[in-house]
Amino acid sequence: MIRLWCTQVLAIVRLEMKKTFFARRGLWVYLLAFAPLVLFVSHSVATGHRRSQLEQMARNHPFSRAAAGDIQTGMTRDEVTQKLGEPYSRWDRPTREGHHRRHERSHWRYTDGQSELHLFFENGKLTGTHRSELDTLPKVSRIFAGVFQSYYLRLAVFFGCVGVFVNLFRGEMLDKSLHFYLLAPARREVLLAGKYAAGLLATVVIFTSSTALQWLALLWQFDSAVVSEFLASTGWSQFSSYLIVTALACVGYGSVFLAVGLLFRNPIIPTAIVLLWEGVNPFLPAALKKISMIYYLQSLCPVDAARGKDVPGLVHLLISPVQPATKSVAVLSIVILTGVVLVVAALLSRRMEINYSTE
């Protein structure tokens, strides 16, 4: 009997493949999944071009970082030039204040190929300095972690699972084709398992592919030797962790929205409730945080996406700190939650009836 059920599940998966990957109502899922890739590729191209420019400027106008540490406000332009040499770029702008007083502002730029030193002068005196660094691998790793946790998990994968899994049953009802499955000599639980497997295969392939390409796009701007060293140390571990987290997000959210599409005629309201619950997770007490998918997914992320400095202090006070779950607990919790949701949905599917006139 189990062999027959497995054969039926595989048959349902084959039937669902084209609909899950190429359904018109689900094409926007690809836009959600690959939108960050466009941004990361653009960022790498722009940063790589800027890096080449600065390296060329550094060869033509070399300066020492050690000497830059001796630069202090109040120094004259001649004193700065004696220590650092000529800047690769300078901008001088004379202005007038009132009717008689003449005022002059200057902006000089130096580079060592990896960073820029900005010097600001007023009336020939140094008034301020600013150093801007090009991307480094630790910085890029934090950027990826922030985008992955704030956008990719909370929005892209979430709504992608909505678009795929809700339509597995709701889409068949709208197309008035679900009765073909219900008339087939297959148990409702087998039908649900086959549709879930098809949706899971589609979302895992789409979103893990995008995650992998995003990761490679961010590393593209660096020298191959630097990338190889990073991958050998922590890079491959981070890369595999992000793929696993993405797949687990599809597993968990997929089960929830498969049940939503099966049980609710209008999936918008339950989807909004789940989105709200996941969105307010940082502000919930520690005990309630653990009754959500995002808490366990973030616990599995290899890099902690630190809160931005521009977050208001009141928001920091509202965010309740909580210790992340261990990896084994996080994975086990997601698997148990998924199993419970699928079992409940399978039991309820036994009483499922279709009436297209009321759908």
C-alpha positions in Angstrom: 0.0 0.0 0.0 2.8 2.4 0.9 4.4 1.7 -2.5 1.1 2.5 -4.2 0.9 5.8 -2.3 4.4 6.8 -3.2 3.7 6.0 -6.9 0.6 8.2 -6.7 2.5 11.1 -5.0 5.2 11.0 -7.8 2.5 11.0 -10.4 0.8 14.1 -8.8 4.2 15.8 -8.6 4.8 15.2 -12.3 1.4 16.6 -13.2 1.9 19.7 -10.9 5.4 20.6 -12.1 4.4 22.7 -15.1 1.7 24.5 -13.2 4.0 25.3 -10.2 6.9 26.5 -12.3 5.2 28.2 -15.1 1.7 29.2 -13.9 0.8 32.7 -15.1 -0.6 33.7 -11.7 2.7 32.7 -10.1 5.2 34.5 -12.4 5.6 37.3 -10.0 7.2 34.9 -7.6 10.3 35.0 -9.8 10.4 38.8 -9.5 10.3 38.5 -5.7 13.0 35.8 -5.7 15.5 37.5 -8.1 15.0 41.2 -7.3 17.9 41.2 -4.8 20.1 39.6 -7.4 19.7 42.6 -9.7 20.7 44.9 -6.9 23.7 42.8 -5.8 25.0 42.5 -9.4 24.7 46.3 -9.9 26.4 46.9 -6.6 29.3 44.6 -7.5 29.7 46.1 -10.9 29.7 49.7 -9.6 32.1 48.8 -6.7 34.4 46.8 -8.9 34.6 49.7 -11.3 35.2 52.2 -8.5 37.9 49.9 -7.0 39.8 49.8 -10.4 39.6 53.6 -10.6 41.0 54.1 -7.1 43.8 51.6 -7.7 44.8 53.6 -10.8 44.6 56.9 -8.9 46.7 55.4 -6.1 49.5 54.4 -8.6 49.5 57.9 -10.0 49.2 59.8 -6.6 50.5 57.4 -3.9 50.1 58.4 -0.2 50.9 56.7 3.1 48.1 55.6 5.5 50.6 56.2 8.3 51.2 59.7 7.2 47.4 60.3 7.1 47.3 59.6 10.8 49.4 62.7 11.5 46.9 65.0 9.8 45.1 67.3 12.2 42.6 70.0 11.9 44.0 73.5 11.7 46.9 72.5 9.3 47.4 74.5 6.2 47.1 73.1 2.7 50.9 73.4 2.3 51.5 71.4 5.5 49.1 68.7 4.3 50.8 68.6 0.9 54.2 68.1 2.5 52.9 65.1 4.4 50.6 63.5 1.9 51.7 64.9 -1.5 49.3 66.1 -4.1 45.7 64.8 -4.0 44.3 62.9 -6.9 41.3 65.2 -6.9 40.8 68.7 -5.5 37.9 71.0 -5.6 38.3 74.7 -4.7 35.4 77.1 -4.6 35.7 80.8 -3.7 32.6 82.4 -2.3 31.6 85.7 -0.8 29.8 86.4 2.5 28.2 89.7 2.7 29.6 92.6 0.6 33.4 92.5 1.4 34.4 89.2 3.1 35.9 86.5 0.8 35.5 82.9 1.8 37.1 79.8 0.2 36.2 76.2 0.6 38.3 73.2 -0.7 37.8 69.5 -0.9 40.8 67.3 -1.4 40.7 63.5 -2.0 43.5 60.9 -1.5 43.3 57.2 -2.0 45.4 54.1 -1.3 43.3 52.0 -3.7 41.1 50.5 -1.0 39.8 53.6 0.7 39.4 57.4 0.2 40.5 60.1 2.6 38.5 63.3 2.2 40.0 66.6 3.5 37.9 69.7 3.9 39.5 73.2 4.0 38.1 76.6 4.7 40.3 79.7 4.0 43.3 77.4 3.6 42.8 75.7 7.0 41.9 72.0 7.4 38.5 71.9 9.2 37.5 68.2 8.9 38.4 64.8 7.6 36.4 61.7 6.5 37.6 58.3 5.4 35.4 56.1 3.2 36.2 52.4 2.8 35.4 50.2 -0.2 33.6 47.0 0.5 35.4 44.4 2.5 34.4 40.7 2.8 33.2 41.2 6.4 31.2 44.2 5.4 29.7 42.4 2.4 28.8 39.5 4.7 26.9 41.8 7.0 25.1 43.5 4.0 24.0 40.1 2.7 22.8 39.0 6.2 20.8 42.2 6.6 19.1 41.9 3.2 18.6 38.1 3.6 16.9 38.4 7.0 15.0 41.7 6.6 13.8 41.2 3.0 14.4 37.8 1.6 13.0 35.7 4.5 10.3 38.1 5.7 9.0 39.2 2.3 10.4 37.3 -0.7 10.2 33.7 0.5 7.1 34.5 2.6 5.0 35.9 -0.3 6.6 33.4 -2.8 5.2 30.6 -0.7 1.9 32.4 -0.6 1.9 32.6 -4.4 2.8 28.9 -5.0 1.2 26.9 -2.1 -2.1 28.8 -1.8 -2.7 28.2 -5.5 -2.1 24.5 -5.3 -5.7 24.0 -4.2 -7.2 27.5 -4.6 -5.9 27.8 -8.2 -7.5 24.5 -9.1 -10.8 25.7 -7.7 -10.6 29.0 -9.7 -9.8 27.0 -12.8 -12.6 24.5 -12.0 -10.3 21.5 -12.4 -10.0 20.3 -8.8 -12.8 17.7 -9.3 -10.5 15.7 -11.6 -8.2 15.0 -8.7 -11.1 14.3 -6.3 -12.6 11.8 -8.7 -9.3 9.9 -9.1 -8.8 6.7 -7.0 -6.3 8.3 -4.6 -6.7 9.2 -1.0 -7.0 12.9 -0.1 -3.9 12.7 2.1 -1.9 11.4 -0.9 -3.3 14.2 -3.0 -2.2 16.8 -0.4 1.3 15.1 -0.1 1.8 15.2 -3.8 0.8 18.8 -4.1 2.9 19.8 -1.2 5.9 18.0 -2.6 5.5 19.7 -6.0 5.2 23.2 -4.4 8.2 22.5 -2.1 10.3 21.4 -5.1 9.4 24.5 -7.0 10.0 27.0 -4.2 13.2 25.4 -3.0 14.7 25.4 -6.5 13.6 29.0 -7.2 14.7 30.5 -3.9 17.9 28.6 -3.2 19.0 29.3 -6.8 18.5 33.0 -6.2 20.3 32.8 -2.8 23.3 31.1 -4.4 23.4 33.7 -7.3 23.1 36.6 -4.8 26.0 35.2 -2.8 28.2 34.8 -5.9 27.2 38.3 -7.2 28.4 40.0 -4.0 31.8 38.1 -4.1 32.2 39.0 -7.8 33.8 42.4 -7.0 36.8 40.9 -5.1 40.0 39.3 -6.3 39.9 35.6 -6.8 42.7 35.0 -4.2 40.8 37.0 -1.5 37.6 35.1 -2.3 39.3 31.7 -2.2 40.8 32.5 1.3 37.4 33.7 2.5 35.6 30.6 1.2 38.2 28.3 2.8 37.8 29.9 6.2 34.1 30.7 6.7 32.6 31.3 3.3 31.5 27.8 2.4 29.9 27.4 5.8 27.9 30.6 5.5 26.9 29.7 2.0 25.6 26.3 2.9 23.8 27.7 6.0 21.9 30.3 3.9 20.8 27.6 1.4 19.6 25.4 4.3 17.7 28.3 5.9 16.1 29.2 2.6 15.0 25.6 2.1 13.6 25.3 5.6 11.7 28.6 5.1 10.0 27.0 2.1 9.3 23.9 4.1 7.7 25.8 7.0 5.8 28.6 5.2 4.8 26.2 2.4 2.9 23.9 4.8 1.2 26.9 6.4 0.0 28.4 3.1 -1.0 25.0 1.7 -3.3 24.7 4.6 -4.6 28.2 4.1 -5.4 27.6 0.4 -7.1 24.3 1.3 -9.2 25.6 4.2 -10.0 29.3 3.4 -12.1 30.6 0.5 -10.4 34.0 0.8 -6.7 33.5 1.8 -6.0 37.2 2.1 -7.1 37.5 5.7 -5.2 34.5 7.2 -2.2 35.5 5.1 -2.3 39.0 6.6 -2.6 37.6 10.1 0.5 35.3 9.6 2.4 38.3 8.1 1.5 40.5 11.0 2.5 37.9 13.5 5.9 37.3 11.8 6.5 41.0 11.4 5.9 41.9 15.1 8.2 39.1 16.2 11.0 41.4 17.4 8.6 43.3 19.7 7.0 40.2 21.3 8.0 38.8 24.7 10.6 36.0 24.6 8.0 33.3 25.2 5.8 34.4 22.2 8.8 34.9 19.9 9.2 31.2 19.9 5.8 30.6 18.5 6.8 31.8 15.0 8.7 30.6 12.0 11.0 33.6 11.7 12.5 33.2 15.1 13.9 29.7 14.3 15.0 30.7 10.8 17.0 33.7 12.1 18.5 31.5 14.7 20.0 29.4 11.9 21.5 32.3 10.0 25.3 32.3 10.2 25.7 36.1 10.5 23.8 38.3 13.0 22.2 41.2 11.2 22.9 43.9 13.7 20.3 46.6 14.2 21.0 49.7 12.2 22.3 52.8 13.9 19.5 54.8 12.4 16.8 52.9 14.3 15.2 55.3 16.8 16.0 54.8 20.4 12.3 54.1 21.2 12.3 51.2 18.8 15.4 49.8 20.4 13.5 49.9 23.8 10.5 48.1 22.3 12.6 45.3 20.8 12.9 42.6 23.4 16.2 40.7 23.3 16.1 36.9 23.3 18.7 34.2 23.0 18.6 32.5 19.6 17.7 28.8 19.5 20.3 26.2 19.0 20.6 24.8 15.5 19.2 21.4 16.5 16.3 22.9 18.3 15.6 25.4 15.5 15.5 22.6 12.8 13.5 20.3 15.0 10.9 23.0 15.8 10.4 23.9 12.1 10.0 20.2 11.2 7.5 19.6 14.0 5.5 22.7 13.2 5.4 21.6 9.5 4.4 18.1 10.4 1.6 19.3 12.7 0.2 21.7 10.1 0.3 19.0 7.3 -1.4 16.4 9.5 -4.2 18.7 10.5 -4.6 19.7 6.8 -4.6 16.1 5.7 -7.3 15.2 8.3 -9.5 18.2 7.2 -9.0 17.3 3.5 -11.0 14.1 4.1 -14.1 16.2 4.5 -13.3 18.6 1.6 -16.1 19.1 -0.9 -16.1 21.2 -4.0 -18.9 23.4 -5.3 -17.8 25.7 -8.1 -20.9 27.7 -7.9 -20.0 29.0 -4.4 -16.3 29.5 -5.1 
